[in-house]
Amino acid sequence: MVKKEYTLSIFTEDHIGILNQITIILTRRQINIESITASESAVKGVQLITLAIRTTDDMVRKVARQIEKIIDVIKVFVHTSDEIVYQELALFKLSTKSLLSGNIIDHLVRSHNARFLEITSEYIVIEKTGHKNEILRLLNELEPFGILQYVRSGRVAVTRQVKEFHEYLKELNEALREEEKEESGIFNRLKEK
């Protein structure tokens, strides 16, 4: 069984403890979270948790079904890297003295499509947006200059598919309405008897 990277887009109601319930499911299956991001979604009142994990195809499907059973989870979508557009953000803090060592830092920042976020007399902060491997390449090249701090965000992703989450919600609402109509029709027929 070949492990590969998957991105889970988990749409939930905004309730306390949901993340804990999700991590328990992953921990039981010994799946490590490579990256995690939580934010608002395009639908008001719905949160989006984006997880990057490395596992098998069979296991990711099982985990997604198990996560969907959590009461506050609305829907889980599983994506491979080619099905999404994604980015991460990294910040690097270096001593300003390293900037004075010629044009090397400036050249590195430009060649990696990064940017200077802040420059003070004591330190500089460089921002890099990209995929994990791009960020790690810049990290490796900056290390000889003495990195004071380094932080990388979780993955932020949108799907390449045309059907979006709000379309899924519309379909779900229509199905629920149809179900209610059927139930009320059965109830009315039982009442007449």
C-alpha positions in Angstrom: 0.0 0.0 0.0 1.5 3.3 -1.2 1.1 6.3 1.1 0.5 9.6 -0.6 -0.5 13.1 0.4 -4.2 14.0 0.7 -5.9 17.2 1.6 -9.1 17.0 3.7 -11.6 19.9 3.5 -13.8 19.5 6.5 -16.9 21.8 6.7 -18.3 22.0 10.2 -20.6 24.0 12.4 -18.7 26.4 14.6 -18.7 24.5 17.9 -16.1 24.0 20.5 -14.2 20.7 20.5 -14.7 19.7 16.9 -10.9 19.7 16.2 -10.3 17.5 19.2 -12.8 14.9 17.9 -11.1 14.9 14.5 -7.6 14.5 15.8 -8.8 11.6 18.0 -9.9 9.8 14.9 -6.6 10.4 13.2 -4.6 9.4 16.3 -6.4 6.1 16.6 -5.4 5.3 13.0 -1.8 6.6 13.7 -2.1 9.3 11.0 0.0 12.3 11.5 -1.3 15.8 10.5 1.3 17.3 8.2 -0.5 20.7 8.1 -3.7 22.2 9.6 -5.6 25.4 9.0 -9.0 26.5 10.3 -11.0 29.4 9.0 -14.4 30.7 8.0 -15.8 29.4 4.7 -17.8 31.1 2.0 -21.0 30.0 3.7 -21.9 32.1 6.8 -21.7 30.1 10.0 -19.7 27.2 8.5 -16.1 26.7 9.4 -13.5 25.0 7.1 -10.8 22.9 8.6 -8.1 22.0 6.0 -5.8 19.0 6.9 -2.9 17.7 4.9 -2.2 14.0 5.8 -0.1 11.2 4.3 -1.8 7.8 4.2 -3.2 5.2 1.8 -6.2 5.7 -0.5 -8.2 3.1 1.5 -7.4 4.7 4.9 -8.2 8.2 3.8 -11.6 7.1 2.7 -12.3 5.3 6.0 -11.1 8.3 8.0 -13.3 10.7 5.9 -16.4 8.6 6.5 -15.6 8.4 10.2 -15.1 12.2 10.5 -18.4 12.7 8.7 -20.2 10.8 11.5 -19.2 13.6 14.0 -22.5 15.4 14.7 -21.1 18.9 13.9 -19.4 17.9 10.7 -21.4 18.9 7.6 -19.3 17.3 4.8 -15.7 16.1 4.3 -14.1 16.3 0.9 -10.9 14.4 0.1 -8.5 15.8 -2.6 -5.1 14.8 -4.0 -2.6 17.6 -4.7 -3.6 17.8 -8.4 -7.2 18.5 -7.5 -6.6 21.6 -5.6 -4.8 25.0 -5.7 -2.9 25.4 -2.5 -0.3 27.6 -0.8 1.5 27.9 2.5 3.0 31.0 4.1 6.4 31.2 5.9 8.1 34.0 7.8 11.9 34.1 8.3 13.4 36.5 10.8 17.2 37.2 10.4 19.6 39.6 12.0 20.0 42.8 10.0 23.7 42.2 10.0 23.1 39.4 7.5 21.5 41.9 5.1 24.8 43.9 5.2 26.8 40.9 3.9 26.3 42.1 0.3 23.5 41.5 -2.2 23.2 37.8 -1.3 20.1 38.0 0.9 18.4 40.4 -1.6 19.2 38.1 -4.4 17.8 35.1 -2.5 14.6 36.9 -1.7 14.1 37.9 -5.3 15.1 34.6 -6.8 12.6 32.7 -4.5 9.8 35.2 -5.2 9.7 36.2 -1.6 9.6 39.7 -0.2 10.9 41.8 2.7 8.0 42.2 5.1 9.9 44.3 7.7 13.3 45.8 8.0 14.5 47.3 11.3 18.0 48.1 12.7 18.0 44.8 14.5 16.2 42.3 12.3 14.6 41.7 8.9 11.5 39.6 8.2 11.1 37.8 4.9 7.8 36.4 3.7 7.5 33.5 1.3 4.3 32.1 -0.1 4.4 28.7 -1.9 4.4 25.0 -1.6 6.2 23.3 1.3 9.2 22.2 -0.8 9.7 25.8 -2.1 9.6 27.2 1.4 12.1 24.5 2.6 14.5 25.4 -0.2 14.6 29.0 0.8 15.0 28.0 4.5 18.1 25.9 3.6 19.6 28.8 1.6 19.0 31.3 4.5 20.3 29.1 7.3 24.0 30.0 6.8 23.0 33.6 7.6 21.6 32.8 11.0 17.8 32.5 11.2 16.5 33.9 14.4 12.9 32.6 13.9 11.1 30.6 11.3 7.4 29.8 11.1 5.3 28.1 8.4 1.5 28.2 8.2 -0.8 25.3 7.4 -2.1 24.7 3.9 -4.8 26.9 2.5 -6.5 25.3 -0.5 -9.4 25.7 -2.9 -10.6 23.0 -5.2 -10.3 22.9 -9.0 -13.7 21.3 -9.3 -16.6 23.5 -10.4 -19.2 22.2 -7.9 -18.6 24.1 -4.7 -19.7 23.5 -1.1 -22.7 25.8 -1.3 -24.0 23.7 -4.2 -23.7 20.7 -2.0 -25.7 22.5 0.7 -28.5 23.4 -1.8 -28.8 19.7 -2.9 -28.8 18.6 0.8 -31.6 21.1 1.6 -33.7 20.0 -1.4 -33.3 16.4 -0.4 -34.4 17.2 3.2 -37.4 19.1 1.9 -38.4 16.1 -0.3 -38.0 13.8 2.7 -40.2 16.1 4.8 -42.9 16.1 2.1 -42.9 12.4 1.9 -43.0 12.0 5.7 -45.9 14.6 6.0 -47.8 12.7 3.2 -47.4 9.4 5.1 -48.4 11.1 8.3 -51.5 12.6 6.7 -52.6 9.3 5.2 -52.1 7.6 8.6 -54.2 10.3 10.2 -57.0 9.8 7.7 -57.3 6.1 8.5 
